[in-house]
Amino acid sequence: MFIDKSIIDNVRHNYEKILLYHQYLKHLFITLDCRLEYGDNGKRLLPLSYKRLFANSSDYALHSDRERPGELWLPPWHGRFYVDADCLEDQANVLSIDDYPATQIEYLAFIWTWIGCNDAYVMDQEQPECWLGIVKPQPVEPVPSIYDVANMIWKFIRVEKDAIEEQDKGWIKGRFYPNHMGSKLNGYWKVKRLPLSKLSNIHGIQQLVVSCLTEEFRALDISPNF
């Protein structure tokens, strides 16, 4: 596939914009880690994969045997999972959270960013989005670690396809269907979507993400009805 010369002429300009976007994502997630660990609403949420982000494309192979070879070299999705610190026996050992037994937690939270297009399971949007989520995972087989559960959520959640109902404050509730497309995950999830542009300052990050996510987690302590 060859393209118009004008696109090639603008590659550097567009590349510089993408670099700025990636720098923004880096600082966004660093800020979120700090704010969530602080303990807003009495809830401390600690990140998995301390120095890495989940992404839907991890290599630059020209020829791929992956099930979904249409993934771009530039990952449209970046994500972070968080664990309720109250559930961990050793809260000080943040670097080893990935390896904690999955049975030690009941819920996982996540924050994902999406560029807004080129996904087989989500309708294109006019601008990038941020997704907040809380998951009550129920693996159909024993799963060794929290990371393994997070990885299954990352691969098999289908928000627009598997939604059940829309709840208060913009949350959408849905569920997993085991034995579908290789998934071994049962359980429920709730997701809230918002434009990423609303998170351009610390006030937006605090009010729309940190406070929102910790309030939902706190509500689960009061009423465990997911």
C-alpha positions as CSV (number, residue, x, y, z in Angstrom):
1,M,0.0,0.0,0.0
2,F,1.4,3.3,-1.1
3,I,0.1,6.7,0.0
4,D,-0.1,10.3,-1.2
5,K,3.1,12.4,-1.1
6,S,1.4,15.0,1.1
7,I,1.0,12.4,3.9
8,I,4.7,11.6,3.8
9,D,5.5,15.4,3.8
10,N,3.6,15.7,7.1
11,V,5.0,12.6,8.8
12,R,7.4,14.5,11.0
13,H,4.9,17.0,12.1
14,N,2.4,14.3,13.0
15,Y,5.1,12.2,14.7
16,E,6.0,15.1,17.0
17,K,2.3,15.3,18.0
18,I,2.2,11.6,18.7
19,L,5.3,12.0,20.9
20,L,3.6,14.7,22.9
21,Y,0.5,12.5,23.2
22,H,2.6,9.6,24.6
23,Q,4.4,12.0,27.0
24,Y,0.9,13.1,28.2
25,L,-0.1,9.5,28.8
26,K,3.1,8.8,30.8
27,H,2.5,11.8,33.1
28,L,-1.2,11.0,33.3
29,F,-0.7,7.5,34.7
30,I,2.2,8.6,37.0
31,T,-0.2,11.2,38.4
32,L,-3.0,8.7,38.8
33,D,-0.7,6.3,40.6
34,C,0.3,8.9,43.1
35,R,-3.3,10.2,43.7
36,L,-4.9,6.7,44.0
37,E,-2.2,5.5,46.4
38,Y,-2.8,8.6,48.6
39,G,-6.0,7.2,49.8
40,D,-8.9,9.4,48.6
41,N,-12.3,8.5,50.2
42,G,-10.4,6.1,52.6
43,K,-9.4,3.9,49.7
44,R,-5.8,3.2,48.6
45,L,-5.5,1.7,45.2
46,L,-2.1,0.3,44.1
47,P,-1.1,-0.3,40.5
48,L,-0.2,-3.6,38.9
49,S,2.9,-3.9,36.7
50,Y,4.5,-1.0,38.5
51,K,6.7,0.4,35.7
52,R,4.7,-0.8,32.7
53,L,1.4,-0.2,30.9
54,F,-0.8,-2.7,29.3
55,A,-1.1,-2.1,25.6
56,N,-2.8,-3.9,22.8
57,S,0.3,-4.1,20.6
58,S,3.6,-5.1,22.0
59,D,5.9,-5.7,19.0
60,Y,6.7,-4.5,15.5
61,A,6.8,-7.7,13.6
62,L,6.2,-7.3,9.9
63,H,4.6,-10.7,9.7
64,S,2.4,-11.8,12.6
65,D,0.7,-15.1,13.5
66,R,-1.4,-13.4,16.1
67,E,-5.2,-14.0,16.2
68,R,-5.9,-10.3,15.5
69,P,-3.2,-9.3,13.0
70,G,-5.0,-6.0,12.2
71,E,-3.5,-4.3,15.3
72,L,-1.5,-1.2,14.5
73,W,2.1,-0.7,15.3
74,L,0.9,2.3,17.3
75,P,-1.2,0.9,20.2
76,P,-4.6,2.5,20.3
77,W,-5.1,1.3,23.9
78,H,-3.1,1.8,27.0
79,G,-4.2,0.6,30.4
80,R,-3.5,0.3,34.1
81,F,-5.0,-2.1,36.7
82,Y,-5.3,-1.2,40.4
83,V,-5.8,-3.3,43.6
84,D,-7.5,-2.3,46.8
85,A,-4.6,-2.1,49.3
86,D,-6.8,-3.3,52.1
87,C,-7.0,-6.7,50.5
88,L,-3.2,-7.2,50.4
89,E,-1.4,-9.0,53.3
90,D,1.9,-7.2,52.5
91,Q,1.0,-3.7,51.4
92,A,4.6,-2.5,51.5
93,N,5.8,-4.8,48.8
94,V,4.3,-2.9,45.8
95,L,6.7,-4.4,43.3
96,S,5.4,-7.9,43.8
97,I,1.6,-7.3,43.6
98,D,1.5,-8.9,40.2
99,D,2.4,-12.2,41.8
100,Y,-0.1,-12.2,44.6
101,P,-2.6,-15.0,44.6
102,A,-5.7,-14.1,42.7
103,T,-7.8,-15.4,45.6
104,Q,-6.6,-12.5,47.7
105,I,-8.7,-9.9,45.9
106,E,-12.4,-9.7,45.1
107,Y,-12.3,-6.6,42.8
108,L,-9.9,-5.1,40.4
109,A,-10.1,-1.5,39.1
110,F,-8.7,-0.3,35.8
111,I,-8.1,3.0,33.9
112,W,-7.6,2.7,30.2
113,T,-7.1,5.3,27.5
114,W,-8.2,4.7,23.9
115,I,-7.3,6.8,20.9
116,G,-10.9,6.6,19.7
117,C,-10.7,4.5,16.5
118,N,-9.7,1.2,14.9
119,D,-11.2,-1.3,17.3
120,A,-13.2,-4.2,16.1
121,Y,-15.4,-4.2,19.2
122,V,-16.0,-0.5,19.9
123,M,-17.6,2.1,17.7
124,D,-15.3,4.9,16.6
125,Q,-15.5,8.1,18.6
126,E,-14.7,11.7,17.5
127,Q,-11.9,12.0,20.1
128,P,-9.8,9.9,22.5
129,E,-11.5,8.4,25.6
130,C,-10.7,7.4,29.2
131,W,-12.4,4.3,30.6
132,L,-12.8,3.7,34.3
133,G,-13.7,0.2,35.4
134,I,-14.3,-2.0,38.3
135,V,-14.4,-5.8,37.8
136,K,-15.6,-8.6,40.0
137,P,-13.8,-11.4,38.2
138,Q,-14.7,-15.1,38.7
139,P,-12.3,-17.3,36.7
140,V,-13.8,-20.7,35.8
141,E,-10.5,-22.3,36.5
142,P,-7.9,-21.6,39.3
143,V,-5.7,-18.7,38.3
144,P,-2.3,-18.3,39.9
145,S,-1.9,-14.6,40.2
146,I,-3.6,-11.2,40.1
147,Y,-1.7,-10.3,37.0
148,D,-3.2,-13.4,35.2
149,V,-6.7,-12.2,36.0
150,A,-5.9,-8.7,34.9
151,N,-4.5,-10.0,31.6
152,M,-7.7,-12.0,31.0
153,I,-9.8,-8.9,31.6
154,W,-7.6,-6.9,29.3
155,K,-8.1,-9.4,26.5
156,F,-11.7,-10.4,26.9
157,I,-13.8,-7.5,28.1
158,R,-16.4,-6.4,25.4
159,V,-18.1,-3.3,26.8
160,E,-20.5,-2.5,23.9
161,K,-21.3,-6.2,23.1
162,D,-21.8,-7.6,26.6
163,A,-23.4,-4.7,28.4
164,I,-26.4,-5.5,30.6
165,E,-27.7,-2.2,31.9
166,E,-26.8,1.4,32.4
167,Q,-26.5,2.5,36.1
168,D,-26.5,5.8,37.9
169,K,-23.8,8.4,37.2
170,G,-22.9,7.1,33.8
171,W,-21.7,3.6,34.7
172,I,-22.5,0.7,32.4
173,K,-22.7,-2.8,33.8
174,G,-21.9,-6.0,32.0
175,R,-20.6,-9.4,32.4
176,F,-18.0,-11.9,31.0
177,Y,-19.0,-15.0,29.1
178,P,-16.6,-17.9,29.7
179,N,-15.6,-20.3,26.9
180,H,-16.2,-17.5,24.3
181,M,-13.2,-16.7,22.1
182,G,-10.9,-18.5,24.4
183,S,-12.0,-16.6,27.6
184,K,-11.9,-18.5,30.9
185,L,-13.4,-15.6,32.8
186,N,-16.8,-15.3,34.5
187,G,-18.1,-12.4,36.6
188,Y,-19.2,-8.9,36.2
189,W,-17.8,-5.4,35.3
190,K,-18.9,-1.8,35.3
191,V,-17.4,0.8,33.1
192,K,-17.6,4.6,32.8
193,R,-16.4,6.4,29.6
194,L,-15.4,10.0,29.3
195,P,-13.5,12.2,26.8
196,L,-9.8,12.2,27.5
197,S,-9.7,15.9,26.9
198,K,-11.4,16.4,30.2
199,L,-8.3,15.2,31.9
200,S,-6.0,18.0,30.8
201,N,-5.4,19.3,34.3
202,I,-5.1,18.0,37.9
203,H,-8.6,19.1,38.9
204,G,-10.2,17.0,36.1
205,I,-8.0,14.0,37.0
206,Q,-8.9,14.2,40.6
207,Q,-12.6,14.8,40.3
208,L,-13.5,12.7,37.2
209,V,-11.2,9.8,37.8
210,V,-9.6,9.5,41.3
211,S,-12.7,10.6,43.3
212,C,-15.1,8.7,41.0
213,L,-13.2,5.4,41.2
214,T,-12.5,5.5,44.9
215,E,-16.1,6.4,45.7
216,E,-17.3,3.4,43.7
217,F,-14.8,1.2,45.6
218,R,-15.9,2.6,48.9
219,A,-19.6,1.9,48.0
220,L,-18.7,-1.8,47.6
221,D,-17.6,-1.9,51.2
222,I,-20.9,-0.5,52.3
223,S,-23.1,-2.5,50.0
224,P,-21.4,-5.4,48.3
225,N,-24.2,-5.7,45.7
226,F,-22.1,-5.2,42.5
